[in-house]
Amino acid sequence: MRRISLLAIMGITLINYAKGDVTITATDAGGGKLLIGYQATGALAPVAFALDIQLSNGATFSNVTSLAQPFYYYPSRFRDFIVTTSPNWEDPSYLPTTAWNEPAALGGLGTSGITIEMASMLDPYLAAGSNADFDHNGSVDIYDLTMFSDNWLIDGGMADLYPDGLVNFRDYAVFLDGHFDPIPMSGDLLLLQLNGNGAEITTANISLNLIRGGIVLEDASLGNAILPTQVTVIIPEPATLFLLTLGGLTVLRKKK
């Protein structure tokens, strides 16, 4: 079996004084999978994550699975939700990865770098806040969300509700005005399947994508992010993985 060692440099964002620490964890889940989770401390829970994860030595990401039900809203798919008559906000077919041609995004699945975006939400019809009523119809609804999505990652403009010159997750937090699904202070976020491509060792650097918002708390402030230290993931070669899968199916058949 080949080993892939993943190193995420320990770091703390010093953008502002946040009202809580958010520790990102990375562990070996077996079978060449990398499990990403979080642990929050302080008064406020995280409502959005924007992370960049990069591998070295030619290793790539082959699949990503979202594990955290509160964080099933992915800004890179704004339009897909909006054009649907009855959007399913928890549709598992939507992936929390941005496309390679999105602004400030890494290559995506099949490459050595992915950009992750995950956010919590409540039905936008229940959201409040007069500043987010862009069309001035008296309520914050799907039409305002459409207008918000049109301004995603654009400098300034009417959707820059957290006036920092760029529309991202911080503005999204203001848009919902505190109306979020119940958010646990800790949990699993992602399960990433890695492909070694013949590499025996690779390092992964997990960093905040601050252009897209980084880690945002309930009041639109930035979470004080603590990024994980080194983790080693054992990635079976294709033939070994096949034998393991075959063995598991055999055991299951015998039990039945």
Protein Blocks (a to p, Z undefined) as FASTA:
>chain_A
ZZddddddddddfkbccfbdcddddddeejhiacdddddedjbdcfbdcdddddeehiac
fbdcdfblklmccfklmmmmmmpmbacfklmkbccbdcfkbghiaebehiabdcdddddd
ddfklpgcjklmmnonopacfklmmmmmmmgoiaeijklmbaghpacfklmmmmnnopac
dddfbdcfbdcdddeklpabdcddddddfknnpaadfkopacddddddddddddddfklm
mmmmmmmmmmmmmmZZ
